[in-house]
Amino acid sequence: MSDYGFGDEHEHDRGDTHGGRHHRPDEERTFAALPPAPGSAFARTWWGRAWLKALEDTALDGQQVKQGRRQARAGAVGTVSVRPGRITAVVKDRDGSSYRSDVLLQELSEGDWDRLLDLAVESAGHIAALLDHEMPPHLVEDAAAAGLELLPGIGDLDPECGCEAWDHCPHTTALCYQVARLLDEDPFVLLLMRGRGERALVDALQERSAARAATGSETGPSTRRSAAGVPAEEAFAGRDILPPLPAPPVLPSAPGEPPSLDTETEPAPGLDPAALEFLAADAAARAHRLLAEALAPGGHERPWPEPLLTPAQDAVRMAATGAPPSWVAARLAEGTGRRRTDLGAATRAWRFGGTAALSVLDEEWTPGPEALARAKTVLAEAWEEAERPALRQSGAARWTVVDADAQLRVGADGRWWPFRKERGSWVPAGPADQDPAAALASLAARED
């Protein structure tokens, strides 16, 4: 079979006038081929999963969908081109043949975009989410209520492939699975398919937000509100319109040294100066870490303030992060209610996932019927049938690999944690993953 490639420019433009308008040259984005994705989920976000649901509900042949998913997982999809109304890529088969594959999606009309932008600027939260490359669910709901469907539904993803299949074939299916990975990172990819590029959208949102603010400033209620300030989310949503903030402070190269408490004066009864010095050093290191995280790119996305820890959890944290001397570690183990030999497993859990990992280590929760059924479905779908390991349920939310010292535990948040048996006890073996196959694979990689 010949290699179809992308063809000439006229061929590439076929059907790209879904919305009845001509597209600007900058309304096209090209994404390099993504690496293979063995054992990992194709969509983490709710809008990425909605995209795949539209594909799976539309395709008539489930075997074609499975084959396309395998090809996408193996890295058979080449460079992906996204433009209004169309996504395009060359997809390779195992025998080396290649096919140009396209998936078409109806563009929104100019009137539809006007209504959508009006809906977006009505809520500062919508603008903040879009500028942070998230798809706000309330905006999607409001748009649907107004008769605008942002996310595709059954029959909305129209396939065209060089293999001349009349329905979704493995090539267009593989392309859709690959695009789900792109959508996870940037929902503006979907909005571009619907007809508007990111720059045009951001400009339009800024213009409408500024016009709305100017109009509102002339009314009485708005004037009264401005005297008392504005909501934080509204100020945040307008961050690309307002003047830039001052430069952030410079991060010190290391935490400050706490003062020595070793003096000639005897401490008060019950006070241990060496223990206080350790606590002061821990507080300085923690403050330095928090400042580094706040100054790092994306630091504004971090939850604040940090969740409060119980004394036992904080003792594990200090043992995991402070490299305490042996006598301090013994006191910390006593503070956690653990034996000294058990503190190592707790500190390992903390390094893998903080309080969530510690909870999975210490507590065995009982999922409800729906959560348990969902976990079993995820396990069943995580591997191809021939590759699925033999698992036996060894607790309400635990599955042990038969004839192996490996175990998977699912947390209350739906994430999967790998464990392995060491000296007769199950200990954490890696960070959590949304995909149980990926969690188990990370365990095997660590053992290798």
C-alpha positions as CSV (number, residue, x, y, z in Angstrom):
1,M,0.0,0.0,0.0
2,S,1.4,3.4,-0.9
3,D,2.3,6.1,1.6
4,Y,-0.4,8.8,1.4
5,G,1.4,11.5,3.4
6,F,-0.2,14.9,3.7
7,G,-0.7,15.5,0.0
8,D,-0.5,18.9,-1.7
9,E,-2.0,22.1,-0.2
10,H,-5.3,21.8,-2.2
11,E,-5.8,18.3,-0.9
12,H,-5.1,19.4,2.6
13,D,-7.7,22.1,2.4
14,R,-10.5,19.7,1.5
15,G,-13.6,20.3,3.6
16,D,-12.0,23.0,5.8
17,T,-14.9,25.4,5.3
18,H,-17.3,23.7,7.7
19,G,-18.1,27.0,9.4
20,G,-18.5,28.8,6.1
21,R,-15.6,31.1,6.5
22,H,-11.9,31.3,5.4
23,H,-9.3,30.6,8.0
24,R,-6.3,32.8,8.8
25,P,-2.9,31.2,8.2
26,D,-2.2,31.3,12.0
27,E,-5.3,29.1,12.8
28,E,-3.3,25.9,12.6
29,R,-1.3,24.1,15.2
30,T,1.1,21.2,14.6
31,F,2.1,18.7,17.3
32,A,5.1,16.5,17.0
33,A,4.4,12.7,17.3
34,L,4.0,11.7,20.9
35,P,6.0,8.8,22.3
36,P,4.4,5.4,22.9
37,A,2.1,5.2,26.0
38,P,2.3,1.6,27.2
39,G,-0.1,0.9,30.1
40,S,-1.2,4.5,30.6
41,A,-4.6,6.1,30.3
42,F,-5.2,8.3,27.2
43,A,-7.3,10.8,29.0
44,R,-7.0,12.2,32.5
45,T,-9.3,15.2,32.3
46,W,-13.0,15.2,32.1
47,W,-13.0,16.9,28.7
48,G,-10.5,14.4,27.4
49,R,-12.7,11.5,28.5
50,A,-15.7,13.2,26.9
51,W,-13.8,13.3,23.6
52,L,-13.1,9.6,23.8
53,K,-16.7,8.8,24.7
54,A,-17.8,10.6,21.6
55,L,-15.5,8.4,19.5
56,E,-16.4,5.2,21.2
57,D,-20.1,5.9,21.0
58,T,-19.9,6.8,17.3
59,A,-17.8,3.9,16.0
60,L,-19.9,1.0,14.9
61,D,-17.1,-1.7,15.2
62,G,-15.6,-2.1,18.7
63,Q,-12.7,-4.2,17.3
64,Q,-11.7,-1.3,15.1
65,V,-11.6,0.9,18.2
66,K,-9.5,-1.6,20.2
67,Q,-7.0,-1.9,17.3
68,G,-6.8,1.9,16.9
69,R,-6.2,2.2,20.7
70,R,-3.3,-0.3,20.4
71,Q,-1.8,1.6,17.5
72,A,-2.0,4.9,19.3
73,R,-0.5,3.2,22.4
74,A,2.4,1.9,20.2
75,G,3.2,5.3,18.9
76,A,1.9,4.7,15.3
77,V,0.4,8.3,15.0
78,G,2.7,10.8,13.4
79,T,2.7,14.6,13.5
80,V,-0.9,15.9,14.3
81,S,-2.2,19.0,12.5
82,V,-5.1,20.8,14.1
83,R,-7.1,23.4,12.3
84,P,-10.7,24.6,12.4
85,G,-13.0,21.7,11.6
86,R,-10.3,19.1,11.0
87,I,-7.5,17.1,12.6
88,T,-5.0,15.3,10.4
89,A,-2.1,12.8,10.8
90,V,-0.4,10.0,9.1
91,V,-0.9,6.7,10.8
92,K,1.3,3.7,10.2
93,D,0.3,0.0,10.2
94,R,2.5,-2.8,11.5
95,D,3.4,-3.8,7.9
96,G,4.9,-0.4,7.3
97,S,2.1,1.1,5.2
98,S,0.9,4.6,6.0
99,Y,-2.4,6.4,5.6
100,R,-3.4,10.0,5.9
101,S,-6.3,10.1,8.4
102,D,-8.6,13.0,9.0
103,V,-11.4,13.6,11.6
104,L,-13.8,16.4,10.9
105,L,-15.7,18.3,13.6
106,Q,-18.4,21.0,12.9
107,E,-17.2,24.5,13.5
108,L,-19.3,27.0,15.5
109,S,-20.7,29.9,13.5
110,E,-19.8,33.6,14.1
111,G,-23.1,34.0,16.0
112,D,-22.3,30.9,18.1
113,W,-18.9,32.3,19.1
114,D,-20.5,35.7,20.0
115,R,-22.9,33.9,22.4
116,L,-20.1,31.7,23.8
117,L,-17.9,34.7,24.5
118,D,-20.7,36.5,26.2
119,L,-21.3,33.5,28.4
120,A,-17.6,33.3,29.2
121,V,-17.2,37.0,30.3
122,E,-20.2,36.7,32.6
123,S,-18.1,34.7,35.0
124,A,-14.6,35.6,36.1
125,G,-14.1,32.0,37.0
126,H,-14.7,31.0,33.4
127,I,-12.0,33.4,32.1
128,A,-9.6,32.3,34.8
129,A,-10.0,28.6,34.0
130,L,-9.6,29.2,30.2
131,L,-6.5,31.3,30.7
132,D,-5.1,28.5,32.9
133,H,-5.8,26.0,30.0
134,E,-8.7,24.3,31.8
135,M,-12.2,23.7,30.4
136,P,-14.6,25.1,33.0
137,P,-17.5,22.6,33.3
138,H,-20.1,25.4,34.1
139,L,-19.2,27.1,30.9
140,V,-19.9,23.9,29.0
141,E,-23.2,23.5,30.8
142,D,-24.2,27.1,30.2
143,A,-23.3,26.8,26.5
144,A,-25.3,23.6,26.2
145,A,-28.3,25.3,27.8
146,A,-27.9,28.0,25.2
147,G,-27.9,25.5,22.4
148,L,-24.1,25.4,21.9
149,E,-22.3,22.1,22.1
150,L,-18.6,22.6,22.7
151,L,-17.8,18.9,23.3
152,P,-18.6,16.4,20.6
153,G,-21.4,14.0,20.9
154,I,-22.5,10.8,19.1
155,G,-21.8,11.2,15.3
156,D,-20.0,14.5,15.6
157,L,-16.5,13.0,14.8
158,D,-16.6,12.4,11.1
159,P,-13.8,10.2,9.8
160,E,-11.9,10.3,6.5
161,C,-9.1,7.9,5.8
162,G,-6.9,6.9,2.9
163,C,-7.7,3.3,3.6
164,E,-11.2,4.1,2.3
165,A,-13.1,2.8,5.3
166,W,-16.6,4.3,5.5
167,D,-16.7,4.2,9.3
168,H,-14.1,4.9,11.9
169,C,-11.1,2.6,11.1
170,P,-8.1,1.9,13.3
171,H,-6.3,4.8,11.7
172,T,-8.9,7.5,12.6
173,T,-9.4,5.9,15.9
174,A,-5.7,6.0,16.7
175,L,-5.7,9.7,15.7
176,C,-8.6,10.4,18.1
177,Y,-6.9,8.6,21.0
178,Q,-3.7,10.6,20.4
179,V,-5.7,13.9,20.2
180,A,-7.2,13.0,23.7
181,R,-3.6,13.3,25.1
182,L,-3.3,16.7,23.5
183,L,-6.7,17.8,24.8
184,D,-5.6,16.8,28.4
185,E,-2.8,19.3,28.2
186,D,-4.6,22.1,26.4
187,P,-8.4,22.4,25.8
188,F,-7.7,25.2,23.4
189,V,-7.0,22.4,20.9
190,L,-10.7,21.6,21.0
191,L,-11.7,25.3,20.7
192,L,-9.4,25.6,17.6
193,M,-11.2,22.6,16.1
194,R,-14.5,24.5,16.8
195,G,-13.1,27.4,14.8
196,R,-11.1,29.8,17.0
197,G,-7.4,29.8,17.8
198,E,-6.1,30.6,21.3
199,R,-4.7,34.1,20.5
200,A,-8.0,35.2,18.9
201,L,-10.0,33.9,21.9
202,V,-7.8,35.5,24.5
203,D,-7.9,38.8,22.6
204,A,-11.7,38.6,22.4
205,L,-12.0,37.8,26.1
206,Q,-9.8,40.7,27.0
207,E,-11.7,43.1,24.8
208,R,-15.1,42.0,26.2
209,S,-13.9,42.0,29.8
210,A,-12.5,45.5,29.4
211,A,-15.7,46.8,27.8
212,R,-17.8,45.1,30.5
213,A,-15.7,46.7,33.3
214,A,-15.9,50.2,31.6
215,T,-19.6,49.9,31.3
216,G,-20.1,48.7,34.8
217,S,-17.9,51.5,36.2
218,E,-20.6,54.1,35.2
219,T,-23.3,52.5,37.3
220,G,-24.0,53.1,40.9
221,P,-23.7,49.5,42.3
222,S,-20.3,49.0,40.5
223,T,-19.0,52.3,41.9
224,R,-20.0,51.3,45.4
225,R,-18.3,47.9,45.0
226,S,-15.0,49.4,43.7
227,A,-14.7,51.4,46.9
228,A,-14.6,48.1,48.8
229,G,-12.4,46.3,46.3
230,V,-13.2,43.5,43.9
231,P,-13.5,39.7,44.4
232,A,-10.1,38.0,44.1
233,E,-11.3,35.7,41.3
234,E,-12.2,38.7,39.2
235,A,-8.8,40.3,39.8
236,F,-7.1,37.1,38.9
237,A,-9.2,36.6,35.7
238,G,-8.0,40.0,34.5
239,R,-4.4,39.4,35.1
240,D,-3.5,39.6,31.4
241,I,-5.2,43.0,31.2
242,L,-3.9,44.7,34.4
243,P,-0.3,46.0,34.8
244,P,2.3,43.4,35.7
245,L,3.0,42.7,39.3
246,P,6.4,43.7,40.9
247,A,9.2,41.2,40.5
248,P,9.0,38.3,43.1
249,P,11.6,38.1,45.8
250,V,14.8,36.2,45.2
251,L,14.9,32.7,46.7
252,P,17.8,32.3,49.2
253,S,20.2,29.6,48.2
254,A,19.5,27.6,51.4
255,P,17.4,27.8,54.6
256,G,18.6,30.0,57.4
257,E,20.6,28.5,60.3
258,P,18.6,28.4,63.5
259,P,20.3,29.8,66.6
260,S,22.1,27.5,69.0
261,L,20.2,26.9,72.3
262,D,23.3,25.5,74.0
263,T,23.9,28.1,76.7
264,E,25.2,28.1,80.3
265,T,21.7,28.6,81.6
266,E,19.9,25.3,82.4
267,P,16.7,24.8,80.4
268,A,13.4,24.8,82.1
269,P,12.2,21.3,83.3
270,G,10.7,19.3,80.4
271,L,12.5,21.4,77.7
272,D,15.0,19.7,75.4
273,P,17.2,22.3,73.6
274,A,18.5,19.8,71.1
275,A,14.9,18.8,70.2
276,L,14.0,22.5,69.8
277,E,17.0,23.1,67.5
278,F,15.8,20.2,65.3
279,L,12.3,21.7,65.2
280,A,13.6,25.2,64.3
281,A,15.8,23.7,61.5
282,D,12.7,21.8,60.3
283,A,10.6,25.0,60.3
284,A,13.3,26.9,58.3
285,A,13.6,24.1,55.7
286,R,9.9,23.9,55.3
287,A,9.6,27.7,54.9
288,H,12.3,27.6,52.3
289,R,10.5,24.8,50.4
290,L,7.2,26.6,50.4
291,L,8.8,29.8,49.1
292,A,10.6,27.8,46.3
293,E,7.3,26.2,45.3
294,A,5.5,29.6,45.3
295,L,8.2,31.1,43.1
296,A,8.3,28.2,40.7
297,P,6.4,28.2,37.4
298,G,2.8,27.3,38.2
299,G,3.2,27.9,41.9
300,H,-0.1,29.8,42.0
301,E,-1.9,26.6,41.2
302,R,-0.7,25.0,44.5
303,P,-3.4,24.6,47.2
304,W,-3.0,27.2,50.0
305,P,-2.8,27.0,52.9
306,E,-1.4,23.5,53.4
307,P,-3.8,21.0,55.0
308,L,-3.3,20.7,58.7
309,L,-1.5,17.6,59.9
310,T,-2.1,15.5,62.9
311,P,0.8,15.2,65.4
312,A,1.4,11.6,64.2
313,Q,1.4,12.7,60.5
314,D,3.7,15.6,61.3
315,A,6.1,13.3,63.1
316,V,6.3,11.1,60.0
317,R,6.8,14.2,57.8
318,M,9.7,15.3,59.9
319,A,11.3,11.8,59.9
320,A,10.9,11.7,56.1
321,T,12.2,15.1,55.3
322,G,14.5,16.2,58.1
323,A,17.2,13.4,58.2
324,P,16.9,13.3,62.0
325,P,19.6,11.7,64.2
326,S,18.8,8.3,65.6
327,W,17.7,9.6,69.0
328,V,15.3,12.1,67.4
329,A,14.0,9.4,65.0
330,A,13.2,7.2,68.1
331,R,11.2,10.0,69.7
332,L,9.4,10.6,66.4
333,A,8.5,6.9,66.1
334,E,7.1,7.1,69.6
335,G,5.1,10.2,68.6
336,T,3.5,8.3,65.7
337,G,2.6,5.3,67.8
338,R,4.8,3.1,65.7
339,R,7.7,0.8,66.4
340,R,11.0,2.1,65.3
341,T,11.2,-0.6,62.6
342,D,7.8,0.5,61.2
343,L,8.8,4.1,60.9
344,G,10.8,3.4,57.7
345,A,7.7,2.2,55.8
346,A,5.8,5.3,57.0
347,T,8.5,7.7,55.9
348,R,8.8,5.9,52.5
349,A,5.0,6.3,52.0
350,W,5.3,10.0,52.9
351,R,8.0,10.6,50.3
352,F,5.8,8.8,47.6
353,G,2.6,10.7,48.4
354,G,2.3,12.5,51.7
355,T,-0.8,12.1,53.7
356,A,-2.6,10.2,50.9
357,A,0.1,7.5,50.7
358,L,0.3,7.3,54.5
359,S,-3.5,6.7,54.7
360,V,-3.2,3.9,52.1
361,L,-0.4,2.3,54.2
362,D,-2.1,2.6,57.6
363,E,-5.9,2.3,56.8
364,E,-7.9,-0.3,54.9
365,W,-11.0,1.5,53.7
366,T,-14.1,-0.2,52.4
367,P,-15.3,1.1,49.0
368,G,-19.0,1.4,48.4
369,P,-20.6,-0.9,45.7
370,E,-20.2,1.7,43.0
371,A,-16.6,2.6,43.8
372,L,-15.7,-1.1,44.0
373,A,-17.4,-1.9,40.7
374,R,-15.6,1.1,39.1
375,A,-12.2,-0.2,40.5
376,K,-12.8,-3.7,39.1
377,T,-13.7,-2.2,35.7
378,V,-10.6,-0.1,35.7
379,L,-8.5,-3.2,36.5
380,A,-10.2,-5.3,33.8
381,E,-9.6,-2.6,31.2
382,A,-6.0,-1.7,32.1
383,W,-4.4,-4.5,30.2
384,E,-5.0,-6.4,27.0
385,E,-6.5,-9.8,27.9
386,A,-3.3,-11.7,27.1
387,E,-1.2,-9.3,29.2
388,R,-3.3,-9.1,32.3
389,P,-1.6,-10.4,35.4
390,A,-3.5,-12.8,37.7
391,L,-4.8,-10.8,40.6
392,R,-6.7,-11.9,43.7
393,Q,-8.6,-9.6,46.0
394,S,-6.9,-9.6,49.4
395,G,-8.8,-6.9,51.1
396,A,-11.7,-4.5,50.5
397,A,-9.5,-2.2,48.3
398,R,-6.4,-4.4,47.7
399,W,-5.4,-6.8,45.0
400,T,-2.3,-9.0,45.2
401,V,-0.5,-10.4,42.1
402,V,-0.6,-14.2,42.3
403,D,2.8,-15.8,42.8
404,A,4.5,-12.5,43.2
405,D,5.4,-10.1,46.1
406,A,3.5,-7.3,44.5
407,Q,0.2,-5.6,45.4
408,L,-2.1,-2.8,44.2
409,R,-4.1,-0.7,46.5
410,V,-6.8,1.8,45.4
411,G,-7.2,5.0,47.5
412,A,-10.5,6.8,48.1
413,D,-9.6,9.2,45.4
414,G,-9.4,6.4,42.8
415,R,-5.6,6.4,42.4
416,W,-3.6,3.2,42.5
417,W,-0.6,2.6,44.7
418,P,2.0,-0.1,44.2
419,F,3.2,-2.2,47.2
420,R,5.7,-5.0,47.6
421,K,6.4,-7.4,50.4
422,E,9.6,-7.0,52.3
423,R,10.5,-9.3,55.2
424,G,6.9,-10.4,55.5
425,S,5.3,-6.9,55.5
426,W,3.7,-4.9,52.7
427,V,5.6,-1.6,52.1
428,P,5.0,1.3,49.6
429,A,6.9,0.8,46.4
430,G,6.2,3.9,44.3
431,P,3.9,6.9,43.7
432,A,0.3,6.6,42.8
433,D,-1.1,6.5,39.3
434,Q,-4.6,6.8,37.8
435,D,-3.8,3.7,35.8
436,P,-3.2,0.5,37.8
437,A,-1.2,-1.0,34.9
438,A,1.2,2.0,35.0
439,A,1.5,1.7,38.8
440,L,2.4,-2.0,38.5
441,A,4.8,-1.3,35.7
442,S,6.6,1.3,37.9
443,L,7.0,-1.4,40.5
444,A,8.6,-3.7,38.0
445,A,10.8,-0.9,36.7
446,R,12.1,-0.2,40.2
447,E,12.9,-3.8,40.8
448,D,14.8,-3.9,37.5
